[in-house]
Amino acid sequence: METKPRLMPLLPLRGMLVFPGMIINLDVGRERSIHAVEAAMTSDKQILMVSQKEAVTMEPGQKDLFKYGVIAEIKQLLKLPSGALRILVEGLARAKVETIIEAPAVDTYFQANALPMDSVVSEDNEVEALRRMLIETFEQWIIASKKVNSEVLLTFKDQTDPGRVADMIAGYLSINIEEKEQLLEAVDVKERMNKLYTYLCKELEIAGLEKNISQQVRKQIEQNQKEYYLREQMRAIRQELGEDGESQADEYRNQADELICSDEVREKIEQEIKRFEALPANSSETSVSQDYIENLLALPWDKMDETPLDLAEAEAVLEEDHYGLQKVKERILEFLA
């Protein structure tokens, strides 16, 4: 690889970053970008691709671009009916952007003096250990996230170049553009692999959390569907028995829905309604459960008595109005306290 700056057509990328070794399709629609691709095709088909700091910037300048990019080769080019271009590119090497020559007019394109950067690899056991850890953790991430086909792993098994392994894995991760840029700027392979391992472990943890949340939501939906199905069955049974109208439990639920109370209270009432619903009609506990639910529904949960509590006055009233009952009085005062 050359070690002196090269003047090349520059293609700003929005919301993505290409690593060396990646082969990817890109749609190019901005006027200056189209001219840059056409200029590259008339020479050696190589172009410098640099990511924008903000994807929403339509006309980026030098301050809107990162300091490192990738020298890529255009493998295929297809002109779309809309006038845009679809290109197949392969990343060749990292490059540091030394200077950018901005396009003075719409029919011109950006150019940049790009300095190709070779990876710095230290041949030691730590690098090999990191390579193996990255492949192993990446395999776990693929299984947990299911965002990448597991056949991708076959391309890693025989890859002995640690820098190439790091770049290949980084291309698949859903990390933000700033983190990818840090990996691109890490010319030292050991530093790159350490950073990538940190990002990969974080993505693995997120994938695990996403899986747990998805399972919890699915379980809740299944539980709700089961309850709905059972209630519909009970309603159908009541109709067959000639018991028209809503059940007592349904009436309690309607009252509970209209009740202004905390989620904790609402959950407790629902538990009691389910318990009442499960009791046989001739059970001795039915009336007790019914009274308890009706008392819960009758309480003014949304109203608060603003009368100040004076324990000394409460104790005096209890002593004046009630003789004895010392333990009961103590319990009342404990509750007030």
N, C-alpha and C positions, 0 to 999 in steps of 0.2 A: 504493500500500500504506500502511496505517495505520502511524503511528510511535509510537503509545502502546500500553501493555500492554492485552491483552485477556484476560478471564477465560473460559477454555474448558475443555471436558471433555478429560481427558488419557488417552491410550491408550499404556501401556508396551509396547514391542516387545522380543521375546526373540530374540537371535541374528541380527538383521537391522536394516537402516537404510534409510529411504526418503529420496531426494533430491527437491528441487523438479523438477517436470516428469515424474517417474516415475508410471506407471499400473500398479498391481499388485493382485493378489488377496490377501487376508489372511483367515485363519481365526481367529476370536476365541472363546476358550473360557472364560477366567476370569470369574468372576461380576462383579467390579468393572469389568472391561473391557467386558463386555456392557452393563452399565448406562451406561457412558460413551458407547458407540455409540448406544444408544437415546436418550440425552439430546441428542446431536448431531443425530439425525434429527428430533427435535421442534422444533429451532430452525433454524439456517441450514445444517445438514448439514456443518459444518466441525468438525474435531477436531484436537487437537495430538498428534502421535505422537513419542515420545521413546524412544530405545533404552536398554535396561538395560546396565549394565556387565558383569554376569554373567548368562548365559542361564538358569542353574539356579535363580536366585532366583524363588520362586513368588509371594511377596507383597512386591514392591519398595516401598521408601520413597524419600524425596527423595535420600538419600545413595547409593542404588543406581542412580540415573538420571544420564545425561549432562546437561550444561548447555545444550545446543542440541538442538532438534528441528525438525520440519517441520509447518507448518499444512497440512492436507490436506482435500479435499472428498470426502465419501462419495458415489460415483456410483450404486452398486447395493448392495442388501442382500438376502441370502438366509438364511432360517432352516433350519438342518440338523436332521435327525431326532434327533441327539444333544443338541439344545438349544443348540449353538454357533451362531455367526453367520459367514457368509462375506460379506465386503464387498469391493467394488471401489473403490479410493481413488486419487486423483490428488494428488500433492504440489504445493502452490501456492507456498510461500515458506519460507525459513529463519526460525527464531524462537528468541530467547534466552529460556530459562526463568528468570524472575525469582524467583517464589515458587511453591510447590506446596501446595495445601490437601489434606492427606491424608484418605482416606475413614475415618470413625470406625467404620463398620459394613459388613458384607458387602453389604448391599442399597444401599449408596451407591457413589460413584465418585470418582476423583481429579479435581481441577481444578487449573489452573495459570494464573498470570498470564504470558502470553507476549508478548514484544516482537518484532514482525516486523522482520526485518533485510534491507534492500536491498543487493544486491551493489554493490561499489565498482569501477567499471571505468575504467581509464586508456586513452584512445584513443591508442595509439602502435604503432610497428612491432613492438616486442618482443612485445606481446600477440597480434598477428596471426601472428607467427612461431611462437609457442607453440601457437596454435590449429591451424596447419597441421601442426606436429610431432606434436601429440597425435593428430590424425586419421590421419596416416601410420603412426605407431607402433601405434595401435589396430588398423589394418588388418593390420599384420604379426602382431599378437597373435592376431587372429581366425583367420588362416591357420595359424599355428603350433599354437594350442591346440584349434581346432575346437570350442570350447565355445559359440560364438554363431553364429547364421546370418549368412552374409555379406551378406544383403539388408539387415541392420541399417545397413550403411554408407550406404545410400541416404538415410537420414534425417539423416546428418551432412553430406553434401555441400553441401546448400543452407542449412545452419544457420550464420548469421553471428554470432550472439551467443556470444562466447567463454565466458561463464559457463555458459550452457546446454549448450554442448558438453562442458565439463568435468564438469558434473553428470550428463549422459547417459552418458559413458564410465565415470565412477566407479560408476554403478549396475550396470554389467556385470562389473566386476572382482571377482576372488575374494580380495580383501584382507581383513584382519581388521577387526573392528568398531571398534577403536581408531583405525586408520588412516582408515577411512571417516568417523569422527567428526571427525578433524582436518580433513578436506576440507569437512565440513559447517560447521565453525566458521570456516573461512577466508572471511570476508566479502569481503576484497580478492581480486579475480579473478586478478590476476597471481600472487599468493602461492598461491592454490588450484591454478592451472595448473602452477606449478613443482613443487609437492608431488605432484600427480597424475602428472606426467611421470616423476618419480623412481620412484613405485610401478609405473607402467606398464612402464618399462624393466626393473624387477626381475621383474615377471610375465612379460615376454617372454623373459627369460633362463631363468626356471624352465620355461616352456613348451618352449623349445628343449632343455633338459636332459631333460625328461620324454620328448620325442620320441626323443632319442638312446638313452635307457635302454630305451624300448619296442622300438626297432629291434634293440638288442643282445640283449634277451631273446628276441625273435621269431627272430632268427638262430640263437641257441643252441638253441632248441627245435627248429627245422628241422634243425640239424646232428645233434642227438640222435636225432630221428626217422629221419633218413637212415641213421645208423650202425645203429640197431636194425633197419631194413628190410634193410640189406645183410647183417647177421649172420644174420637169419632166412633170407635167400636162401642164404647159405653153408651153413647147417645143413641146409636142404632138399636142396642139391646133395650134401652128404656122405651123407645118407640114401639118395639115389638111387644113389650109388656104392657103397652097402653099408658105409660107414664110420660105424658106430653110435657113439653116445656123444659126449662133448664133444671139441672140437678141443684141440690143445695150447695154443693161444692162450687159449681159454676157461678152461682149467685154471690158466694163469698169472694170468688176471684174478681168478679165485676166490681164489687165494693172495694176490694183491695186496690184495684187499678185506679180508682177515683180518689184513693186516700193520699193525702200529702204527708209523706213520712220519709225517713232515711232508707237507704238501700238495705241496711242491716235489719231494720224492722220489717220491711217488705219481704225479705228473704225468710225471716222467722215465721211470718204469717203464712207464706206459701208452704213452708214445711209442715205447719199445723194443718193446713187444708189438705195436703197430700195424705197426712196421717189419718185425718177424719174420713177422707175418701176411701181409704183402704180398710176401714173398720166395717165389720158386718152390721147390717141394719138393726139386729136385735142385741148388739153388744151393750153391756152396761157402761162402757166407756164412751159411747157415742154422744150421750147427752153432756158428759163432762167436757169432751173435746169441743162440742158445739158451743157451749157456754163460754169456754175459753176464747175461741175464735171471735165470737160476737163481742166479747169484752175488748179484745184487741182492736177490732174494727171501730168500736165506739169511742175509744180513747182519743182525745184531741192532740194528736201528735204534732200538729203544726202550730200549737199555741203554747206560749210560755208564760207562767205566772211570774210577774216581776216583783212580787212581795218579798222584801228582804228576809232572810232566815236568821233569826236571833236564837241561838241555842239556849241561852240563859232564860229567855222569855218562854221558849217552848217547854223547858224543864219545869218552870214555875206553873205553867198551865196544866201540864200533866199531873203534877203533885196536888194541885188544887182540885182538879176534876176527877181524879182517879186515885182511890186508896189502894195501897199495896202494889201488886203487879210490877215489882221492881225490875225483873229481868225484861219484861215487855217494854217498859219505859226506856231501859238502857238500849234495847235493840232499835227503838224508834229514834232515839237521839243519835245513835251510830249511823243510821240511814240518812238522817238530816245532815250530819256532818260530812 
